[in-house]
């Protein structure tokens, strides 16, 4: 029997605007969703009527519970035509929970306000496959991104403040202010600064026992301003903050330096949140984040600055995933939202772990990976699964006929102009040519030893002949199944066949998870394994990249996984190279490190970490109905 929280949708044709559909459905009290999922009132904190923070204590209480099936959703290489990955993720879960009577939890990333008000719009799904309340999902939610912003900028302030005071004080004066000679100061020295002391090989816990040389080494980080990689962040697209100059006040004379702002979701703290496994693990990760080097080449961490504990305090509530619901009443956990082309582009490990325990044996957890499978799914496997220890039983690749036509050489798509005739009328040859992109994603994903199901996200103009081409190409490339879905127009009912295919794929999965590379390989060997995965014939390193690889290897960071930062629009480094290009040489412009998050990220070309706004941003459409208080215009 379906659960009491399940609701049946009264669908309309043509499909209304997303926000109109969302506003037409009254969400159930989130306490009802929690109870149906098996959560007790002490397992969560309410944030209003329709959201709740699920506490990590659930993992301890359910540790004996067997995990459910674990499914990851990726896509073909993105195009301006869209593939509908989030919509498919939600629609599949509605099918599993509302029509196939399976216990299911959807795990999604939290969207940034940058894309919401910028060019992309929201990320709650679409049509009759959405998370509600849609406006709350796309805006502040429970404040996690604001917490990340505050923590990130506290660390930025700590860096410049430390440089300022080191420039203006003697060794002894600086030391006395860091560790005042009173009971409270000594306790701070012993309890909070022990990480710095241990790193320096100093075993003393009494400030009075330190030699002048130890005082100098402890008090002076001697940060090289040219090496600082930590930037300030905000959750708004503002291109004019990409490069700024700081230190121009009269009191900071002689301390001017160039820096800039990133968007908040590009902060390493977001990546830490997504990859952490517990509060203690988050504390360690935040403390070991590297912000730059000393003038002698020593990596300087947040704990060296004494701010790791304060960062954790700002993030202690953000570690808990947010419980929401779909239009059809199935549960959703929303948590973390790291950039997929800079960071690893997946929702959090803790959300997935909690969800797997809650659904139990025979249930399903469906989590979404960012962008195409070459980026999001690769990082899901090689980074997220390494740190979580979780093993997926099925990987979904979402494709649309019109996007495959573009990969097959279809005309350029220009924003604001009507779609070319090729995209809205039958063109089997164009679809067939574009299936090389889908086939490459299938074979890549199959190399991990995981069953692959292709979800063909159907549009009204797609023909049976075109869909047959995609099905045939999918099976020839090694897919377990390829299924046509209409969840955007029909909700969970339109994804029932996909749900059945996913169930069969999970039940028949027997192969172990195979990573793309061993962690013991060198940084270059790991980069080259991923480049080969893309289809590259080789890798070319800039002088700067060579220098950074040498430095990170010397500093002991070479055993970390690789998080390639490249365009999402092509397997290659050139966005215009559609389909499945081969024989290209992948250029590594620079190599950077997120030591707290736990990965090295090579930069393939120029990657913007602060998006700009288009001529007509999404905020033009957004307003509030002052009579009802309902949000209008979100998409």
Steps between C-alpha positions, in 0.01 A plus 500: 500500500627852423594705804250753642724786391470408130281731294374459143554793265234651278718575198415760237595527133683703389718485810469826702800701622705327770419755769126478420508121541695530824265765641194290412608213729474548877800330662438257781637588843859384495441316827266267306768431238754437778270261686426300184875474443551360849650807664414579861444862613842495672663414166433840345460873563211678331564803279145622454219267389656354187871455572703322767866440574567126541757445775806281454400302810272303266809321370584372849142395571470311167853361472369141506260571214599357162547759224263528207592516133719794398435667162688794344355718223732660244444620147641540153720802436282805573372727224297824510197282421512336844480135596276508808723314744343639819150456356581138415643437848181630664268328251672165552462528877132593465455190283677275751315638802157594367444230235734208575451507880871516578657686788706773333694816581617757245837666579559832325746787514391835639488760220698821512323833479747595225340279231152546652511875439740475205464296184421140597209541738421262787585134545190350664413292194229601257144444386332232708829373641603762755606552860271722705473764634685590179568861598655402836709228333647753253557786743635501856383149599643454853794738463781253425650709219489809721691305768761406239526864394553612860760232573689558176521874559602458863799300377577767238495766773723284722763474226533873439475581870787262581720655230414848631591421862815308411618806307447734792608303810809334645521123545442526876226761469314293243542185708370667816189617319438158347552327835441743787667407828184418691312182574261539208783583262702194603196279454449642153865433427470137611155413365467695179852559369636148554465428128749773415737385772481139388566603141813682618612203708457690828365284783483772766161620624612784727574828314764587759709196404553604138841619380530826300540298179188295581310820578598641161408182312167477679400866476619581148327320215689725259234459231613576147227735365575387144414140590157566657229303318213571742250752365186659638157374386140607459192316369425745220630518143712817496763512225644828631632327812703239311813708563530758776774684688505494881706672767453855375396649833743738675570248778593227249761708319744281311271194515310542175444177307274371225240235579138439401165346574364158404140391518431332837440152359855507354646534851705207624278505809210390279709209373593413860131496596419268211780252574498494880375193686453636854537815711845385614603434140374844396704661779815328375431587136430866573815526710728354235380723214809660344475873426848554359864453593754659728792676338703183560244285312316352799123452442297723734170359627189635670619335821835679471293820509310369804162532326408136429282469810312823426432384143350180638276697735364695204444173310367277780134531394574494127631143531142372539308428174166671435191281462243608239246327271410453135170600341378142554604484866822299483787613728799705385828579676662822377860556602809676366549629148864513388574619145526200269770641273718643780422267789343152485140600430311259726272529800631394838626167625310538828168552317556185292603297805198611701270430207640149441432409864150649494384311190662174616529175306302508176458879509660751264715810540536703181770766502588743221848572365569834331531560126594218262614158617860587404501762776234427764487121486879464471545714810217315675686172449862604542459759778166466679486119505864480615429719804156356579574132440158475331452295182228580243300223339380705203600813307246688288596710200235754398476595132263694278447466126555870438829508696625195311417680175726784608781250572438358154580832337167682534479878453620738768244587766474874569330624817181694425459359149253224398647150476615396157263270308751214545428485872120486481452269202617145428866466403614145563842552341582789734395297805707204384807721456454649847473162670882478499488734802254277685695185408823647638330586830354150523832324438679734742246439776492125435877495559429548872319164500156656555183426303392795282141591419432771239204731571370656177331817621225535239380826345175528305681538168707180539399217266496123549766456231735742679448330836561157345838625377593607855385170648699298246813713543473472879477123504784468248719716727439269798203652681293271719184665364377817329157635592283785374367727779226766513534603864510874420148479358360218717700488824591162646256321270717600206811336653357163610681310224823673602437399861451136399819505290697650790363236737607221263843659454555526876386145568733359232809706592785265598827667396720678756558874464813571294668837539661673204840523672672396824572778749862387518558614141678830450302820439593490133405133460157569647447805279597298194260217593213749504617662176495158331150447645394818317652381171819709503816370335724676751544775757696822477612673821576869530810614687273613787327159512836320513610727785181437700511122448858497627404711803194290596699181462774640724239612757358145519169553319558278195284215635177701469240432228477732200209737440537625143381858446391526138213613283182297536406551134742252343705191579791719394615841624329678206128562564416500129633145448177302524441127460790284618826663383822299509868564438510839671773601744360611836672819624555532876534873564546481877461256787347595834405317815203476734681321780215522752247366251757243395580540131741655250333698222678561170368794297425410139477838330347802672226423752293780650416463868288817500232491229367820345143606435353495146329797337163381628556299819236272650432759770298700244226238530503457879259683728254437781121512487441750779143378549590134559872519587577238232816528294454546125733448204747245636595238244 
